Amino acid sequence: MTYRLHESERKSHAVNRSEFIRHLAQVLPAESIISQQEALKPYECDGLSAYQQVPWLVVLPDSIEQIQSIMELCYANNIPVVARGAGTGLSGGALPLENGVLLSLARLNRILEIDAVNRTACVQPGVRNASISQQSSRYGLFYAPDPSSQIACTIGGNVAENSGGVHCLKYGLTVHNVLKLKIVTMQGQLVIIGGNALDSAGFDLLAVMTGSEGMLGIVVEVTVKLTPKPDSVCLIQAAFDSIQQASEAVAAIMASGVTPAGLEMMDNASIRAAEQFVHAGYPVDAEAILLCELDGHSSAVVEETGRIQSILKQFKASQVVKADDSEQQQKIWSGRKAAFPAIGQISPDYYCMDGTIPRHQLSTVLEQIQQLSEHYGLAVANVFHAGDGNLHPLILYDANQSGELERAEQLGSDILMCCIESGGTITGEHGVGVEKINAMCAQFSDSEIQQFHRVKSAFDPDGLLNPGKAIPTLNRCAEFGAMHSHQARTHTELERF
Amino acid sequence: MADLSTQFQELIRDAVDTDSRINFIGGGSKAFYGREPQGESIDVAANSGIIDYLPTELVITVRGGTQISEIQTVLDEHNQMLGFEPPCLNEQSTIAGVIAVGLSGSRRPFSGAVRDYILGCKIINGYAEILSFGGTTMKNVAGYDLSRLMAGSMGTLGLMLEMSLKVIPRPEQEATWFIEVATDQVIATMADLLAKSIPFSGMFYDGRRLFYRLSGADDAINQIAESIGGEQLVDHELFWEGVNHHTHDYFQDETPLWRISVPPATQPVSLAGQFAYDWGGALRWLKSEEVDSQVFQVIGDIGGHATLFRHGQHRDAVFQPLPEHLMQIQRRLKHAFDPKGLFNPGRLYPEF
């Protein structure tokens, strides 16, 4: 459906489109400006395809100078700008505006330098996540954050969302692996944030920029930290008769002194779906499985593997499989990695949530999700970055059945409220975007939201960058608060959260 | 051991109403660090105490005035620790003070900086509002990351009331070895070692000997050390305390001390004085009489930044000067939190 921006978030301007295209043509080649309706259509949504909006215009610059010129022009004419990488984001952060410019960074796709001796890579924002590791592999290095969309998603988008991935448990999120950014501000100024050293002078703007969802500046160059490739990897698969036991095993592993490279959990519904889809060899009668990957120096991995195996036995794992060779490991991982499409095979549609909770709340929250699932009459399968408490409940629904999408959204929002109440957060790694913007009103007070707006103003005083995303206006919250407490359960036509 | 947040909120509201400038003081252990404090001194150390600690969650929530030593004692009981090895220049060091200066110890290149361990915080801003950002989970992308912004802010953005920090289990075993390496060889030697997947947790060069610390199981680290070579250091914990808390011989000197942060494999820098390398070369201490403008120029040109850490003759230019566009954003960011410029004015830069 077409997304409707909240009135308080709309940036109005009276600029004539054809006239603005003529201005743009002075700084960009004609083929870098897209204005035909049919050519604009592919840009109408990102990975959150439930909402669409055909953009006013799309531009495809291929240099920092062009981006600066575009931003200057937009700023001078009060035209809002939305940045877009590969469009794989799951929260609608790159959803376009009907009166705004969509700035695609797809053509800035070159790896500029790999500095093997300092273990850094300097890349343009449109470089795909996986290609950084591919290109640095010859130096025995890799780029650690590995979101599951890594073959398609770009590093610029990763910075915007502070992307995680399976291996961030040991190696950190994007924020822990970025050293330097070049950004272009809404006013068209080029600013360097961070540096090639491990820290930099002044306020830590890298922390603020990372995960800022394109609200503060356009990321035009990224220097990332590279990590030496481990010389040994071992993957352990353990089955459990209850989620409770699996959760206790996770807590024990995390407190043991061994930091796994990845620690993932799947519930029975996900196990069955994945097994049916890719035949990874999962025990389909298990209530939960854990996948625990250990990597590093070979002598350390051998020792750690032994310790993890004894913890798993202590917590009554019904089956433990150890995979040392990469072929076997890939087979086991294939089920986890294909969990989303596997759910897609058994359900016409699914809606992926991203709440994060303190790990000790896991069984309580899963029980609540089960109750909500029964209440709404929609099945929920759970995959879970267990080591860091990041849940991905997948709500199964059929958009062709009248009312099911709305029920799925309502169930999703109730799950997010459970996450907040358990001491967690509405989003661990997918971002707020438009998807969870109303839930922000529940997680933060008005004065906290006001502080976010003030921070945005420090970078973008006129609020022209990605309006209507990530941080709700207080007007929206006032409206949402009224809806949420009195009517939300019955008014299914109201905006989702 | 008390929650003084409402008292501090009133105090800050008064300061805002009367335009009074405030100099926040925690343990006072780093009063010498940064530009000259201004404004009325407010002791915030009494707002202390551990609020919540669940060892299996690997998270501790504490009030800002809690002493590092108290936190470490509690973590010790569960065989856990602060992963960034906080530099404590005396026993009174508080957690808010450590976060405000944003300094991390020898583990930094291997297990992360102080900012990497901050999961959430509660502050009072310059509108006298109590605000919470982040939380207690490892992953959280709701709203801008304003908790990590506190690290290194020198108390200029708000009073830190509480913070939630990620903690890590103590490695099963740690030991340190040293090898003699010539100054012109040490950068290459460190770069070679750091290119491998080895569980290092410290790498320090005193100008003659390269010290490396390994963490993990006993057998594993001994086996690795055998392949690298060198002699094992006795009393190695004392050694790293010396490096981190500046009781090591190198730091016993009245010559101005510079903290220089550069890409690790940067060749020896052409500044006069005596160097020591921490962080596998990425952090360089320099005892030198060089003039500040010269140090800032040379280090800025190689993509790093310098801080006049201690014993400067004057405290005007302490931190690396920033380019104008970047300074403009920083100034506006300060204004976003503290529009009247009341919190620790001038402590970081003269501009705010």
Interface residues (C-beta under 8 A of the other chain):
Chain A: D115 A116 V117 N118 R119 T120 Y139 G140 L141 E161 N162 G164 C168 L169 G172 L173 V175 H176 T185 Q189 L190 V191 I192 I193 G195 N196 A197 L198 D199 S200 A201 G202 F203 D204 L205 A207 V208 T210 G211 S212 M215 L216 P228 K229 P230 D231 A251 A252 M254 A255 S256 G257 T259 D295 G296 H297 S299 A300 V302 E303 E304 T356 I357 P358 R359 H360 H385 G387 D388 G389 N390 G423 G424 T425 I426 T427 G428 E429 H430 G431 V432 K436 M440 Q443 F444 S445 S447 E448 Q451 F452 R454 V455 K456 S457 A458 F459 P461 A470 I471
Chain B: L54 P55 T56 E57 L58 V59 H78 N79 Q80 G102 R108 P109 G112 A113 R115 D116 N125 Y127 E129 L131 S132 F133 G135 T136 T137 M138 K139 N140 V141 A142 G143 Y144 D145 L146 R148 L149 A151 G152 S153 L157 I168 P169 R170 P171 E172 A191 L194 A195 K196 S197 I198 P199 G216 A217 D219 A220 I221 Q223 I224 S261 V262 P263 P264 A265 W279 A282 L283 G303 G304 H305 T307 F319 Q320 L322 P323 H325 L326 M327 I329 Q330 R332 L333 K334 H335 A336 F337 L348 Y349
